[in-house]
Amino acid sequence: MSIEKRVEATAKNIEGKIQEVVGELAGNPQQKAEGQAKQAEAQVSHTVENIKDEVKKIVE
């Protein structure tokens, strides 16, 4: 598991959540959508790291 990658993904997820809320409060659908996209990207990163961990377990 790459701790650095997980930290980056978590930070991106938090950033995306904040951006989504700000976009919602400001009535800015583009900003809200960008925040949601960042959250989705972070989830993909977490999933990739989980897969890497499982493959590593199988190989060992």
Buried (B, 14 or more C-beta within 10 A) or exposed (E): EEEEBBEEBEEBBEBBBEBBEEBEEEEBEEBBEBBBEBBEBBBEBBEEBEEEEEEEEEEE
